[in-house]
Amino acid sequence: MPDDELLTVADVMARLKLGRSTVYDLIRSRRLPSITIGRCRRIPARALNDYITNEMEAAA
């Protein structure tokens, strides 16, 4: 996945196997950075990769 790709909430839900409210909770708590374009919420692929890396490091 290219680092400059913008993912939808549904994309993130599918990749993390999480529900919509959990993904929005991560965004709301600023653990998963996102941007708003018009009325659409987008998560940079790099932000998702960073989130996964941080969670893996915290679990180790």
NORPE-V570955 format. One record per pair of residues at least 6 apart in sequence whose ideal C-beta (glycine too) atoms are under 8 Angstrom apart, sorted by the first residue. I is the first residue (numbers start at 0). J is the second residue. Records with the same first field share a line. If there is no record, write none. Layout:
I=J ; J
//
This chain:
0=44 ; 48
1=44
2=43 ; 44 ; 45 ; 48
3=43 ; 44 ; 45
4=43 ; 44
5=34 ; 36 ; 41 ; 42 ; 43 ; 44
6=14 ; 41 ; 42 ; 43 ; 44 ; 47
7=39 ; 40 ; 41 ; 42
8=19 ; 22 ; 23 ; 40 ; 42
9=19
10=42
11=17 ; 22 ; 31 ; 42 ; 47
12=18 ; 19 ; 22
14=47
15=22 ; 47 ; 51
22=31
25=31 ; 50
26=32 ; 33 ; 40 ; 42
30=50
31=42 ; 46 ; 47 ; 50
32=42 ; 43 ; 46
33=40 ; 41 ; 42 ; 43 ; 46
34=40 ; 41 ; 42 ; 43
35=41
//
